Amino acid sequence: MSNLDQTLSNTIERYRQANPASERIHAEATQALPGGNTRSVLFFPPFPPAMVRGEDCRLWDADGHEYLDALGEFTAGLYGHSEPAIRAAIAEALAGGLSLSSHTAREGALAREVQRRFPSMELLRFTNSGTEANLMALATAVAHTGRRKVLVFQGGYHGGVLAFAGGGSPVNVPHEWIVARYNDLQDVRAKVAPHQGDLAAILVEPMMGSGGCIPADPAFLQGLRALADECGALLIFDEVMTSRLSFGGRQALLGIRPDLTTLGKYFGGGLSFGAFGGRADVMQRYDPRSNSALQHAGTFNNNVLTMAAGLAGLTQVLTAGALDALARPVPDLAALARSAVDLKAPVTHPPLEGKVAAGAGAATAV
Ligand SMILES: Cc1ncc(COP(=O)(O)O)c(C=O)c1O
């Protein structure tokens, strides 16, 4: 056994000894869940820690260890674990009944708030996840254009069935994909050329998140806008992650107007959420007052808890000023990390001066 193997094996053994409750919880879950897991990204061997509680930006696992939560649910946990405004909104909604089987005032109010931030979303609809929002946006583009091809990018991630790392996932939905290189307009044009007349949509993250936090070059996104216009395809910005980079997402920062936008994560105040929307002439097709309306079902699309939590988060916590402060670059990442490592010390944002250590690429967490 090499030194490296020995060190790894000692480390795994120490981890195991320090986390008996997590190991037991995982072992029990394996009786009903494959590998004890129902969300792939959370697993690592020999078993992941099981969390029992969260408060503000901290977490506690089943063995009593305290953590600083620097992941923030990949931005869905932007508000932390105990934001009072969100808790109050959930409690109020809960008191009014959970499943009302009807329209409520909340979905219209939340939709108007989303629209205020993203004016390109002239009309929008809610889903239960970012994955579902992207599935609906693509289905909308196919229905609207009557075409089948969809341009996506190597390394892109738009949900569990829309993943394009390493050539794509075997469980991807069966659209007719054209997969091009990100930030490479030449490659895009070469790959699209034979299919121009059959291109329904271009689906792109304005910054590739799980692909490595790679910001798209503004000229690349402008090139995609021009290509969509030339082909008569719909340009879809997946702003599930990048929406938090400014009040109007990355599209506002770059002044590029997509045909459709998808959202998710923190917009639901920490509860299951997704939204897709854009050009009124496209989204109008879902107007149920029309005899030929497209159907978009979903038992929980307007569930009262998400609508209430989302609205409270956006209107009471994540105001334009708060978002600006959040998106400001961290000047000294090392100092922030040092203060975070000492869990007894309060975690404070270091003074906003000095060298920039993080920018748009820090959209996942920190
Ligand atoms: C860019 C992007 N799109 C879509 C999704 C899928 O969202 P959800 O996990 O809510 O289905 C994610 C999730 O990480 C994402 O990062």
Ligand as a Chemical Component Dictionary entry (heavy atoms), coordinates in Angstrom:
data_LIG
# 
_chem_comp.id                   LIG 
_chem_comp.type                 NON-POLYMER 
_chem_comp.pdbx_formal_charge   0 
_chem_comp.three_letter_code    LIG 
# 
loop_
_chem_comp_atom.comp_id 
_chem_comp_atom.atom_id 
_chem_comp_atom.alt_atom_id 
_chem_comp_atom.type_symbol 
_chem_comp_atom.charge 
_chem_comp_atom.model_Cartn_x 
_chem_comp_atom.model_Cartn_y 
_chem_comp_atom.model_Cartn_z 
_chem_comp_atom.pdbx_ordinal 
LIG C1 C1 C 0 -28.299 26.005 -14.131 1  
LIG C2 C2 C 0 -29.258 25.024 -13.530 2  
LIG N1 N1 N 0 -30.383 24.737 -14.169 3  
LIG C3 C3 C 0 -31.291 23.887 -13.662 4  
LIG C4 C4 C 0 -31.066 23.250 -12.463 5  
LIG C5 C5 C 0 -32.073 22.262 -11.945 6  
LIG O1 O1 O 0 -32.787 22.785 -10.878 7  
LIG P1 P1 P 0 -33.506 21.786 -9.840  8  
LIG O2 O2 O 0 -32.435 21.116 -9.070  9  
LIG O3 O3 O 0 -34.387 22.692 -9.015  10 
LIG O4 O4 O 0 -34.312 20.841 -10.649 11 
LIG C6 C6 C 0 -29.901 23.517 -11.743 12 
LIG C7 C7 C 0 -29.647 22.843 -10.461 13 
LIG O5 O5 O 0 -28.584 22.849 -9.908  14 
LIG C8 C8 C 0 -28.976 24.426 -12.285 15 
LIG O6 O6 O 0 -27.834 24.697 -11.662 16 
# 
loop_
_chem_comp_bond.comp_id 
_chem_comp_bond.atom_id_1 
_chem_comp_bond.atom_id_2 
_chem_comp_bond.value_order 
_chem_comp_bond.pdbx_ordinal 
LIG C1 C2 SING 1  
LIG C2 N1 SING 2  
LIG C2 C8 DOUB 3  
LIG N1 C3 DOUB 4  
LIG C3 C4 SING 5  
LIG C4 C5 SING 6  
LIG C4 C6 DOUB 7  
LIG C5 O1 SING 8  
LIG O1 P1 SING 9  
LIG P1 O2 DOUB 10 
LIG P1 O3 SING 11 
LIG P1 O4 SING 12 
LIG C6 C7 SING 13 
LIG C6 C8 SING 14 
LIG C7 O5 DOUB 15 
LIG C8 O6 SING 16 
# 
